[in-house]
């Protein structure tokens, strides 16, 4: 009998669990009071010193402001505003491929934001965007992380927190007031998409610094934004065509081949998906999400041993990859290796203790392994996490 798991996370980086915070979450009012002094307005001027645009920025150290390159590329000079005061600014570092630019503002005495990390973010985590939309200084919007997409060795953040044109370059903060991303607004295929560049890229900016970004030049991030717009709409044919154009334009981009793999997979073109993921891995062998997605394809076509090998590679690279642990457990279950499945599911739960779907999978593995006492214990946990899933579980494994 094939292992009838409840839910498998197929898209890389996606999790159903909310993050369990070790510290008590701050209120929106507390977040705003803490971080708003670190958020500024960035004015853009043309060659005649006329204001032609405006965006947002975040202070990361004394006299240093981070913003989006697409904000500063529109003009010849910049100025920073905060609390009614105006400060001259010059472009210090530019990384147009990541849309991240740093301004030097020597007279600005604003406190720097506390830098967090985007490496341990979870889908469903509450976040706060603070910027200056439509020239309204210091506007806060609240939302959730709706998706995490691997890009350029990090997790690119998509959020439901509202971001508009003037908010680009502002800050995305977690519930402790730590800066986790630089917000950027994108419009594609009729959708307004809210993204944030991972804060971890800021530390890499000086060594990656380039010249002033060229207007109209398309880079990997621009391709990704368009692909994600189609992915959100589940327009798999459109995503396939665009990903094919991306790999033709940037044949050495692992992310382009990764996107192509997702499109092929959702069109049930599994062999082509495998080839796309393999190509991504030839370019970037330490691509944990590509290994995880490759394992999912092998699992779908009942090549469970190959799936296990792929998941193990993902976990060698990232031992905290909860999705890979969960999927590894499913693959072992499909081979009736229930002890190994239990071990894998418990690792996934260690990382995401509130993920009811993984608890369901663990309970089924206990059931298949004849551990009825553990089946009942798991049911009690599920009742606390998700009553609907607990009822499905009870009907499948407890009630006659």
C-alpha positions as CSV (number, residue, x, y, z in Angstrom):
1,X,0.0,0.0,0.0
2,X,1.4,3.4,-0.9
3,X,2.0,5.8,2.0
4,X,-1.0,8.1,1.9
5,X,0.6,11.3,3.4
6,X,-1.7,14.2,4.2
7,X,0.4,17.0,2.7
8,X,3.7,17.4,1.0
9,X,5.4,20.8,0.6
10,X,6.3,20.9,-3.1
11,X,7.3,24.6,-3.7
12,X,10.7,25.3,-2.2
13,X,10.8,27.3,0.9
14,X,7.1,27.1,1.6
15,X,5.8,26.1,5.0
16,X,2.3,26.1,6.6
17,X,3.6,26.7,10.1
18,X,3.6,30.0,11.9
19,X,7.0,30.8,13.5
20,X,7.1,30.2,17.2
21,X,8.9,33.2,18.6
22,X,11.1,32.8,21.7
23,X,10.4,36.4,22.7
24,X,7.0,37.9,23.0
25,X,5.9,39.7,19.8
26,X,5.8,43.5,20.0
27,X,2.6,45.4,19.1
28,X,2.4,47.3,15.8
29,X,2.5,50.5,17.9
30,X,5.7,49.4,19.6
31,X,7.3,48.3,16.3
32,X,6.5,51.7,14.7
33,X,7.9,53.6,17.7
34,X,11.1,51.6,17.7
35,X,11.9,51.6,13.9
36,X,10.3,54.7,12.5
37,X,13.3,57.0,13.4
38,X,15.4,54.7,11.1
39,X,13.2,55.1,8.0
40,X,13.7,58.1,5.7
41,X,12.3,59.7,2.5
42,X,14.6,59.7,-0.6
43,X,14.0,62.5,-3.1
44,X,15.4,62.2,-6.6
45,X,16.4,65.2,-8.8
46,X,17.1,65.6,-12.5
47,X,20.0,67.4,-14.1
48,X,18.2,70.8,-13.5
49,X,17.8,70.0,-9.8
50,X,14.1,69.4,-10.2
51,X,12.4,66.8,-8.1
52,X,11.3,63.9,-10.4
53,X,10.6,61.1,-8.0
54,X,10.6,59.9,-4.4
55,X,11.2,56.6,-2.6
56,X,12.1,55.4,0.9
57,X,15.3,54.3,2.6
58,X,16.5,52.7,5.8
59,X,19.4,53.9,8.0
60,X,21.8,51.0,8.6
61,X,24.7,52.9,10.2
62,X,25.6,56.5,11.0
63,X,25.1,58.5,7.8
64,X,24.4,55.3,5.7
65,X,21.1,54.7,4.0
66,X,19.9,51.6,2.0
67,X,17.4,51.9,-0.8
68,X,16.4,50.3,-4.1
69,X,18.5,51.0,-7.1
70,X,15.4,51.5,-9.2
71,X,14.6,54.5,-7.0
72,X,18.0,56.3,-7.5
73,X,18.5,55.4,-11.2
74,X,15.7,57.7,-12.2
75,X,17.8,60.9,-11.4
76,X,21.1,62.6,-11.3
77,X,21.2,63.3,-7.6
78,X,19.5,62.4,-4.3
79,X,18.4,64.0,-1.1
80,X,17.2,62.4,2.2
81,X,14.4,63.8,4.3
82,X,13.5,63.0,7.9
83,X,11.3,64.8,10.4
84,X,11.2,67.9,8.3
85,X,14.9,68.1,7.8
86,X,16.7,67.7,4.5
87,X,20.2,66.2,3.9
88,X,22.4,66.0,0.9
89,X,23.2,62.4,-0.2
90,X,25.5,60.7,-2.7
91,X,25.5,57.3,-4.2
92,X,28.1,55.2,-2.4
93,X,27.5,51.6,-3.5
94,X,25.3,50.1,-6.3
95,X,24.3,46.5,-7.0
96,X,21.7,46.8,-9.8
97,X,21.4,43.1,-10.2
98,X,20.0,42.9,-6.7
99,X,18.3,46.3,-6.9
100,X,20.2,47.4,-3.8
101,X,21.9,50.8,-3.5
102,X,23.6,52.6,-0.5
103,X,23.6,56.3,0.0
104,X,26.2,58.3,2.0
105,X,24.4,61.0,4.0
106,X,27.1,62.5,6.3
107,X,24.9,65.0,8.2
108,X,22.2,62.5,9.0
109,X,22.2,61.6,12.7
110,X,19.3,59.1,12.7
111,X,19.6,55.9,14.6
112,X,20.3,52.7,12.6
113,X,17.8,49.9,12.3
114,X,18.6,46.7,14.1
115,X,19.6,44.2,11.4
116,X,18.1,40.7,11.6
117,X,18.3,37.9,9.0
118,X,16.1,36.5,6.3
119,X,17.6,33.0,6.6
120,X,15.1,31.6,9.1
121,X,11.9,33.2,7.9
122,X,8.8,31.2,7.5
123,X,5.7,31.6,5.4
124,X,2.9,32.9,7.6
125,X,5.2,34.9,9.7
126,X,3.8,38.4,10.6
127,X,5.8,41.3,9.3
128,X,5.6,45.1,9.1
129,X,6.5,47.4,6.2
130,X,7.4,51.0,6.9
131,X,8.1,53.5,4.1
132,X,6.8,56.7,2.5
133,X,4.1,55.8,0.0
134,X,2.8,58.6,-2.2
135,X,5.0,61.1,-0.3
136,X,3.3,60.2,3.0
137,X,6.2,59.9,5.5
138,X,6.3,57.0,7.8
139,X,3.4,54.8,6.9
140,X,3.1,51.3,8.4
141,X,1.4,48.3,6.9
142,X,1.0,44.9,8.4
143,X,0.9,41.6,6.7
144,X,2.4,38.1,6.4
145,X,5.2,36.5,4.5
146,X,3.2,34.9,1.7
147,X,6.1,33.2,-0.1
148,X,9.9,32.6,0.0
149,X,11.6,32.0,-3.3
150,X,15.3,31.1,-3.6
151,X,17.3,33.6,-5.6
152,X,21.0,34.4,-5.8
153,X,21.8,32.3,-2.8
154,X,19.2,33.8,-0.5
155,X,15.4,33.8,0.1
156,X,13.5,36.5,-1.8
157,X,10.6,37.6,0.2
158,X,7.0,38.0,-1.0
159,X,4.7,39.6,1.5
160,X,1.0,40.6,1.9
161,X,2.1,43.8,3.7
162,X,1.0,46.7,1.4
163,X,3.8,48.3,-0.6
164,X,3.3,51.1,-3.1
165,X,5.6,53.0,-5.4
166,X,6.9,55.5,-2.8
167,X,7.4,52.6,-0.3
168,X,10.2,51.1,-2.5
169,X,13.5,51.1,-0.5
170,X,11.7,51.1,2.9
171,X,12.0,48.5,5.6
172,X,10.4,45.1,6.2
173,X,10.6,44.3,9.9
174,X,9.8,41.2,12.0
175,X,7.7,41.2,15.2
176,X,10.8,42.1,17.2
177,X,11.5,45.3,15.2
178,X,14.5,43.7,13.4
179,X,15.1,44.7,9.8
180,X,14.6,41.5,7.6
181,X,14.2,43.1,4.2
182,X,14.2,46.1,1.9
183,X,10.8,46.6,0.4
184,X,10.3,46.9,-3.3
185,X,7.1,47.3,-5.3
186,X,6.5,45.5,-8.6
187,X,3.7,45.6,-11.1
188,X,3.4,42.7,-13.6
189,X,0.6,41.0,-15.5
190,X,-2.1,43.1,-13.8
191,X,-0.8,42.3,-10.3
192,X,0.7,44.5,-7.7
193,X,3.3,42.3,-6.0
194,X,5.0,43.2,-2.7
195,X,8.6,41.9,-2.4
196,X,11.5,42.5,-0.1
197,X,15.2,42.0,-0.8
198,X,16.8,39.9,2.0
199,X,18.6,42.0,4.6
200,X,21.6,39.6,4.4
201,X,22.5,41.1,1.0
202,X,23.4,44.4,2.7
203,X,26.6,43.1,4.1
204,X,27.7,41.9,0.7
205,X,27.0,45.2,-1.0
206,X,30.5,46.8,-0.8
207,X,32.3,43.9,-2.4
208,X,29.6,43.6,-5.1
209,X,29.5,47.4,-5.8
210,X,29.1,48.3,-9.4
211,X,28.5,51.5,-11.4
212,X,25.3,53.5,-11.6
213,X,22.5,51.1,-12.7
214,X,21.6,51.4,-16.4
215,X,17.9,52.3,-17.1
216,X,16.1,49.5,-18.9
217,X,18.7,46.8,-18.3
218,X,17.0,43.6,-17.4
219,X,18.6,41.4,-14.7
220,X,17.8,38.2,-12.9
221,X,15.7,39.9,-10.3
222,X,13.5,41.5,-13.0
223,X,13.1,38.0,-14.6
224,X,12.2,36.5,-11.3
225,X,9.5,39.2,-10.5
226,X,7.8,38.4,-13.8
227,X,8.0,34.7,-13.3
228,X,6.6,34.9,-9.8
229,X,3.6,37.0,-11.0
230,X,2.7,34.1,-13.4
231,X,3.4,31.5,-10.7
232,X,1.0,33.3,-8.3
233,X,-1.7,33.1,-11.0
234,X,-0.9,29.5,-11.7
235,X,-0.4,30.4,-15.3
236,X,2.0,27.5,-15.9
237,X,2.1,27.8,-19.7
238,X,2.9,31.4,-19.4
239,X,5.5,30.7,-16.7
240,X,7.0,28.0,-19.0
241,X,7.4,30.4,-21.9
242,X,8.9,33.1,-19.8
243,X,11.3,30.8,-18.0
244,X,12.4,29.5,-21.4
245,X,13.2,33.1,-22.4
246,X,15.0,33.6,-19.2
247,X,17.3,30.5,-19.6
248,X,18.0,31.6,-23.2
249,X,18.9,35.1,-21.9
250,X,20.9,33.8,-18.9
251,X,21.9,30.2,-19.6
252,X,24.2,30.1,-16.5
253,X,21.5,31.2,-14.1
254,X,20.6,28.4,-11.7
255,X,17.4,30.3,-10.7
256,X,16.3,30.5,-14.3
257,X,16.5,26.7,-14.7
258,X,14.9,26.2,-11.3
259,X,11.9,28.3,-12.4
260,X,11.7,26.3,-15.6
261,X,11.6,23.1,-13.5
262,X,8.7,24.4,-11.5
263,X,6.8,25.2,-14.7
264,X,7.4,21.8,-16.2
265,X,6.5,20.0,-13.0
266,X,3.1,21.8,-12.8
267,X,2.4,20.9,-16.4
268,X,3.2,17.3,-15.4
269,X,6.2,17.2,-17.8
270,X,8.2,15.4,-15.2
271,X,11.2,14.3,-17.3
272,X,11.7,17.8,-18.5
273,X,11.4,19.1,-15.0
274,X,14.1,16.6,-13.9
275,X,16.4,17.9,-16.7
276,X,15.8,21.5,-15.7
277,X,16.6,20.9,-12.0
278,X,19.6,18.9,-12.9
279,X,20.8,21.8,-15.1
280,X,20.3,24.1,-12.2
281,X,22.4,21.8,-9.9
282,X,25.2,21.6,-12.4
283,X,25.5,25.4,-12.3
284,X,24.9,25.6,-8.5
285,X,25.5,22.2,-6.8
286,X,24.8,23.5,-3.3
287,X,21.2,24.5,-4.3
288,X,19.2,22.9,-1.5
289,X,15.8,23.9,-2.8
290,X,16.6,22.5,-6.3
291,X,17.6,19.1,-4.7
292,X,14.3,19.2,-2.7
293,X,12.2,19.9,-5.7
294,X,14.1,17.2,-7.7
295,X,13.2,14.8,-5.0
296,X,9.5,15.7,-5.2
297,X,9.5,14.9,-8.9
298,X,11.1,11.5,-8.3
299,X,8.5,10.9,-5.6
300,X,5.7,11.8,-7.9
301,X,6.8,9.2,-10.5
302,X,7.4,6.6,-7.8
303,X,11.2,6.7,-8.0
304,X,11.3,6.8,-4.2
305,X,15.0,5.7,-3.8
306,X,16.1,8.5,-6.1
307,X,13.9,10.9,-4.2
308,X,15.5,9.9,-0.9
309,X,19.0,10.6,-2.4
310,X,17.9,14.0,-3.5
311,X,16.4,14.9,-0.2
312,X,19.5,13.8,1.6
313,X,21.6,16.1,-0.6
314,X,19.2,19.0,0.3
315,X,19.7,18.2,4.0
316,X,23.4,17.9,3.7
317,X,23.4,21.5,2.4
318,X,20.7,22.7,4.8
319,X,20.1,20.5,7.8
320,X,17.3,22.9,8.9
321,X,15.3,22.5,5.7
322,X,11.9,21.4,7.2
323,X,10.3,20.7,3.9
324,X,13.1,18.4,2.9
325,X,12.8,16.4,6.2
326,X,9.0,16.1,5.7
327,X,9.4,15.0,2.1
328,X,12.1,12.5,3.1
329,X,9.7,11.0,5.6
330,X,7.1,10.7,2.9
331,X,9.6,8.9,0.6
332,X,10.6,6.5,3.3
333,X,6.9,5.9,4.0
334,X,6.3,5.0,0.4
335,X,9.0,2.4,0.7
336,X,7.4,1.1,3.9
337,X,10.4,2.2,5.9
338,X,8.4,3.5,8.7
339,X,11.1,3.9,11.4
340,X,13.1,6.1,9.0
341,X,10.0,8.0,8.1
342,X,9.2,8.6,11.8
343,X,12.8,9.9,12.4
344,X,12.5,12.3,9.4
345,X,9.1,13.7,10.4
346,X,10.4,14.3,14.0
347,X,13.2,16.3,12.5
348,X,10.7,18.4,10.5
349,X,8.7,18.9,13.7
350,X,11.8,20.0,15.6
351,X,12.2,22.8,13.1
352,X,8.5,23.6,12.7
353,X,6.8,22.4,15.8
354,X,3.4,24.0,14.9
355,X,3.1,22.4,11.4
356,X,-0.1,20.3,11.8
357,X,0.5,18.7,8.4
358,X,3.8,17.1,9.5
359,X,2.2,16.0,12.7
360,X,-0.4,14.2,10.6
361,X,2.3,12.5,8.6
362,X,4.1,11.5,11.8
363,X,0.9,10.0,13.2
364,X,0.3,8.0,10.0
365,X,3.9,6.6,10.2
366,X,3.2,5.6,13.8
367,X,0.0,3.9,12.6
368,X,1.7,2.0,9.8
369,X,4.4,1.0,12.3
370,X,1.9,-0.4,14.8
371,X,2.6,2.2,17.5
372,X,-1.0,2.9,18.5
373,X,-0.1,4.7,21.7
374,X,1.9,7.2,19.7
375,X,-1.0,7.6,17.3
376,X,-3.2,8.7,20.2
377,X,-0.5,11.1,21.5
378,X,-0.2,12.6,18.1
379,X,-3.9,13.1,17.9
380,X,-3.9,15.1,21.2
381,X,-1.2,17.4,19.7
382,X,-3.2,17.9,16.5
383,X,-6.3,18.9,18.4
384,X,-4.4,21.8,19.8
385,X,-2.9,22.8,16.5
386,X,-5.7,22.3,13.9
387,X,-9.0,20.9,14.9
388,X,-10.1,20.2,11.3
389,X,-6.9,18.2,10.5
390,X,-7.3,16.4,13.8
391,X,-10.8,15.3,12.8
392,X,-9.5,13.9,9.5
393,X,-6.7,12.2,11.3
394,X,-9.1,10.7,13.9
395,X,-11.4,9.3,11.2
396,X,-8.4,7.8,9.3
397,X,-6.4,6.2,12.2
398,X,-8.3,6.2,15.4
399,X,-12.0,5.6,14.9
400,X,-13.2,2.2,13.5
